[in-house]
Amino acid sequence: MRSKNHRTVTTREVHDLAAGWIAEYLEFGDYGRRCKLAVLISVLLFAAARAKSIADACLRLRDAPCGQTIFNALAAWLPLLAVVERRLNAALAAKLPSSLRKKRQRLAIDLTEIPYHGQPQEDPRELRRGKPKGGSTHFHAYATVYVIRHGERFTLAMTYVWENDTVRDVVRRLMQKVREIGVKLDFLLLDREFYSLDVVRYLKRAHYPFLMPVVRRGRRPKCPEKARGPWKFWSWKRSGWATHQLQNKGRREMVDICVAIDNYAGRWGKHGRRILVYASWGIRRATPGWIRETYRKRFGIESSYRQMNQGRIRTCSRHPALRLLFAGIALILRNAWVLIHRMLLADRHGPHLRIHLERLRLTTLLLHLQHHAEDLLGIADPCTRSSLTATLP
């Protein structure tokens, strides 16, 4: 299907959208004679496009300041972590389509952990501990809320996750930011990490419908048919609905349970039955197949983290605000990519959009940003490159 726009998305347009977005809401400024605002942002976008460090970007750009100058500029601008978080969230919410505020949206919340090798900057709570990943058990952790809507899969907000933050605290902070930007909730899709009585109680008290997997805890029963607690749902032979009571230290909360059973049928090289058990509240009791397919859409937030890492500036700095800034810039670039697809590259049929991701991949957008910085500041690396444009068919 051909687009009706018949125009070209140029490297300059991609750069101007991303650079203007970042400059307006992050409030960067000039730093000395050689490190003007345009140069600073171009270096940041070049480093993000290559997923490399600031020092690497300055070595490869002929007319860029040295890496220390860029770090001095960032240090002079860098406010407290809470201020950085507030500005990043203002940027993420700035260009959301108005249609997202007209109807209730399905949202997903999740945490991402970036492995860290080193000591905290000032506060030991800056680092969270977890299962080994990337050769470390210490992480800088961030949580995001993401809208699950075809063609408008924007990251709405993000927050820094401290060591002593509970998952309930994370959900509460993110949902407060969602209310502030005016997006109404249909229901939440949460990972198994959020399956706890505290989270369920908070969501029910706040009237936030939710859907999440049930977690089996404790020793596997010897006789599944006589199992008690959540284990009994894995002994079912047919899909269906039930209720279950979560208990912890005398507190109790009821949730609806959906058991969805199907066959692997050779998928992922597996055979036999697959039993999926979900906890929900405030969602109509639809077919188990609908519940299973609806929950699968939550995995889009996992893809957003993979894309974030494709455009995240690498650093060995211990400063949590700087690391948060680099993760936030990557999410802003991803939102810019979604916006370009929605505004310029999608085919419109009345109120409906048909998205064609093949017309501009995220990696291609990052190459646009890299090549514009090279055009602006020159290439110190002797390797040559070819020009790049993304043309609408």
Buried (B, 14 or more C-beta within 10 A) or exposed (E): EEBEBEEEBBBEBBBEBBBEBBBEBBEBEEBEEEBBBBBBBBBBBBBBBBBBBBBBBBBBBEEBBBBEBBBBBBEEBBEEBEEBBBBBBBBBBEBBBEBBEEEEBBBBBBBBBBBBEEEBBEEEEBBBEBEEEEEBBBBBBBBBBBBBBEBBBBBBBBBBBBBEBEBBBBBBBBBEBBEEBEBEBBBBBBBEBBBBBBBBBBBBEEEBBBBBBBEBEEEEBEEEEEBEBBBBBBBBEEBBBEEBEBEEEEEEBEBBBBBBBBEEEEEEEEEEEBBBBBBBBBBEEEEBEBBBEBBEBBBBBBEBBEBBBBBBBBBEBBBBBBBBBBBBBBBBBBBBBBBBBBEBBBBEEEEEBEBBEEBBEBEBBBBBBBBBBBBBBEBEEEEEEEEBEBEBE
